[in-house]
Amino acid sequence: MKASEIIEFMEEWAPSSLAENWDNSGFQIGEDFVEVNKILLALDLDSDVLAYAKSNNCQMIISHHPFIFSGIKSITNKTYDGKLIIDMIKNDMVFYPTHTNMDQVEDGVSQELANKIKLRDKFVLDVTDEENNFGYGIVGKVNDIKAIDFITLVKNNLDVKNLTVFGDIEGRYIKNVAVMGGSGASYIESAKNSGADVLITGDVKYHDGQLANKLGLLVIDVGHYHTEKHILNKIGQKLKIFNKGLEVLIYENPSPLYKIY
């Protein structure tokens, strides 16, 4: 099928018009009439991801994070970005990112994070579209559990070896949980006001942790990558339902930025 049909499907699910003004989601590289039978899903587009896509004969890459965020003044072989774009076009490949729009929609990034924690009675933390109930973050419940046991649950369910906890867990129990894919420190007060006992997110700074502690909110920072990687499986599932003939691969090697030694 043509790339344009896949783009249309993705836009119906998570319209790029929902993306924040500073964001740049949507069709970015290639020609939409290219025939696509194999797609690579990744959180980011970089030279390693492109090499993997080429070696596996993928005609299209769908990522969460955009490759082009702001205007590019030149596309040449003298820059990293230029070389990558030229390489994709020479190989008749298509690139489509779905970022802050995918953060907000049903079955989006935070929804998948909530599903991995097995939250029930879920609701949107910060509603941006009341008609469709779209928004950022999810709040839900778990059975009362000791904080230390909940941390173990998070590690196991999110497949995380290391995480950072802000707040005292001694004698603490968890029942109400807020999750926010990506960088969610700006939602610490919202999470507290929602009744959450804990916020699971990424990219939490020292002073953000201090604020959470003052508010009595436990914060678990599992890292940006581990809050978002689960959306790739959901995208893959939906693409296979959309067209059973599509072959979908998932790039599971995190960027070197996210490796822990």
C-alpha positions in Angstrom: 0.0 0.0 0.0 1.1 3.6 -0.4 2.7 5.6 2.3 -0.2 8.2 2.0 -2.7 5.6 3.1 -0.6 4.8 6.2 -0.2 8.5 6.9 -4.0 9.0 6.6 -4.6 6.2 9.1 -2.1 7.6 11.6 -3.7 11.1 11.2 -7.2 9.7 11.9 -5.9 8.1 15.2 -3.6 11.0 16.3 -4.1 14.1 14.2 -0.9 16.1 13.9 -3.1 19.2 14.3 -3.3 18.2 18.0 0.5 18.7 18.4 1.8 21.6 20.5 2.9 24.7 18.6 6.6 24.1 19.4 6.3 20.5 18.1 6.7 19.3 14.5 4.7 16.1 14.2 3.5 14.7 10.9 4.9 13.7 7.5 8.5 14.9 7.3 10.7 13.1 4.8 10.1 11.3 1.5 7.3 10.9 -1.1 3.9 9.8 0.0 3.3 7.7 -3.1 6.0 5.2 -2.2 4.8 1.6 -1.9 5.2 0.3 1.7 5.0 -3.3 2.8 7.5 -3.1 5.8 7.6 -0.4 8.5 10.1 0.2 11.3 8.8 1.7 14.5 11.3 3.6 16.8 11.2 6.3 19.4 13.8 8.3 17.6 15.3 8.6 14.1 19.1 8.6 14.0 21.8 7.0 11.8 21.6 3.7 13.7 17.8 3.4 13.2 18.1 4.3 9.6 20.8 1.7 9.1 18.6 -0.9 10.7 15.7 0.1 8.5 17.8 -0.2 5.4 19.3 -3.6 6.3 15.7 -4.9 6.9 14.4 -3.4 3.6 11.9 -1.1 5.4 10.3 1.6 3.2 8.9 3.7 6.1 10.0 4.7 9.6 7.4 5.9 12.1 8.8 7.4 15.3 7.5 9.1 18.4 10.0 12.0 18.4 10.4 14.2 15.3 13.7 14.4 13.6 13.1 17.9 12.3 12.0 20.3 15.0 12.7 23.7 13.5 13.5 25.1 10.1 16.5 23.7 8.2 18.5 26.2 6.1 20.3 23.7 4.1 20.3 19.9 3.3 23.8 18.8 2.4 26.3 16.0 3.0 28.2 18.3 5.3 25.9 17.8 8.3 24.5 14.9 10.3 20.9 15.9 9.5 21.6 16.6 5.9 23.3 13.2 5.3 20.5 11.3 7.0 17.8 13.1 5.0 19.6 12.6 1.7 20.2 8.9 2.5 16.5 8.4 3.2 15.4 10.1 0.0 18.0 8.2 -2.1 16.6 5.0 -0.7 12.9 6.0 -1.4 12.1 5.9 2.3 9.4 7.8 4.2 9.6 9.2 7.7 6.6 10.1 9.9 6.8 11.1 13.6 3.8 11.3 15.9 4.7 13.2 19.1 2.6 15.4 21.4 -0.4 14.4 19.4 0.2 10.8 20.3 0.7 11.9 23.9 -2.9 13.1 24.1 -5.1 10.6 22.3 -6.9 7.5 23.3 -4.5 4.5 23.3 -1.7 7.0 23.3 1.6 7.1 25.2 0.3 7.6 28.8 -2.6 5.2 28.2 -0.1 2.5 27.3 2.0 3.4 30.3 -1.1 3.1 32.6 -1.9 -0.3 31.0 1.5 -1.6 31.7 1.0 -0.7 35.4 -2.4 -2.3 35.2 -4.3 0.8 36.5 -8.1 0.6 36.7 -10.8 3.3 37.0 -8.6 5.5 34.8 -9.1 9.2 33.9 -7.1 11.8 32.0 -5.0 14.0 34.3 -4.9 17.1 32.1 -7.8 17.2 29.6 -7.0 19.3 26.5 -10.0 18.3 24.4 -13.2 17.7 26.4 -15.2 16.5 23.5 -12.9 13.6 22.8 -11.5 13.3 26.3 -8.0 13.8 25.0 -5.2 15.1 27.2 -1.9 14.5 29.0 -1.3 11.9 31.6 -3.5 9.2 33.2 -4.6 8.6 36.8 -5.9 5.3 38.1 -6.0 2.9 41.0 -4.1 -0.2 42.1 -4.8 -2.4 45.1 -3.3 -1.0 48.2 0.4 -1.9 48.1 3.5 -1.0 50.1 5.6 1.6 48.3 8.6 -0.6 48.2 6.6 -3.4 46.6 5.1 -0.9 44.2 8.6 0.1 43.1 9.4 -3.5 42.3 6.1 -3.8 40.4 7.1 -0.8 38.3 10.5 -2.2 37.5 9.0 -5.5 36.5 6.1 -4.2 34.5 8.0 -1.5 32.7 11.1 -3.7 32.2 13.4 -1.2 34.0 16.6 -2.1 35.8 17.2 1.2 37.5 15.0 4.1 38.5 15.0 7.1 40.8 12.6 7.7 43.6 11.9 11.1 45.1 10.3 11.0 48.6 10.2 8.8 51.7 8.8 5.3 51.1 9.0 4.2 54.8 5.6 2.9 55.9 4.0 4.3 52.8 1.2 2.7 50.8 0.2 3.3 47.2 -3.4 3.2 45.9 -3.8 6.1 43.4 -1.2 6.4 40.6 -0.6 9.1 38.0 1.5 8.4 35.0 2.9 10.8 32.4 4.9 9.7 29.4 8.1 11.6 28.6 9.0 14.6 30.8 6.3 15.0 33.3 7.8 17.0 36.2 5.6 20.0 35.3 2.6 17.9 36.3 3.7 17.2 39.8 1.2 19.7 41.4 -1.6 18.4 39.0 -0.8 14.8 40.0 -1.0 15.8 43.7 -4.3 17.6 43.2 -5.8 14.6 41.4 -5.4 12.6 44.6 -2.5 10.5 43.3 0.0 9.0 45.8 2.7 8.7 43.2 3.6 10.0 39.8 5.5 7.8 37.4 7.3 9.8 34.7 10.8 10.7 33.3 13.3 13.6 33.3 12.7 14.7 36.9 15.2 17.2 38.2 16.5 17.6 41.8 14.3 20.6 42.6 11.3 19.0 41.0 11.8 16.1 43.4 12.0 18.5 46.3 8.7 20.1 45.4 7.0 16.7 45.2 8.4 15.8 48.6 7.0 19.0 50.1 3.6 18.2 48.6 3.7 14.7 49.9 3.8 13.1 46.5 6.1 10.2 45.7 7.7 10.5 42.3 9.3 7.6 40.4 11.5 8.6 37.5 12.0 5.6 35.2 13.6 7.6 32.5 12.1 9.2 29.4 12.7 6.2 27.2 11.0 3.7 29.5 7.8 5.8 29.8 7.4 6.0 26.0 8.8 2.7 24.5 5.5 0.9 25.1 3.6 3.0 22.5 5.6 1.3 19.7 3.8 -2.0 20.4 0.4 -0.3 20.3 1.2 1.4 17.0 2.3 -1.9 15.6 -0.9 -3.6 16.8 -3.1 -1.0 15.2 -1.1 -1.0 11.9 -1.6 -4.8 11.7 -5.3 -4.4 12.3 -5.4 -1.7 9.6 -3.6 -3.9 7.1 -2.7 -7.5 7.8 -0.3 -7.5 4.9 2.0 -4.9 6.5 5.2 -6.2 8.2 6.0 -4.2 11.2 9.4 -4.2 13.0 10.2 -2.5 16.3 13.6 -1.0 17.0 14.2 -1.9 20.6 17.7 -0.7 21.0 17.6 2.5 23.0 19.6 5.5 22.0 23.1 5.7 23.7 21.6 8.5 25.7 19.5 6.0 27.6 22.0 3.3 28.3 22.9 2.6 31.9 26.4 1.2 32.7 
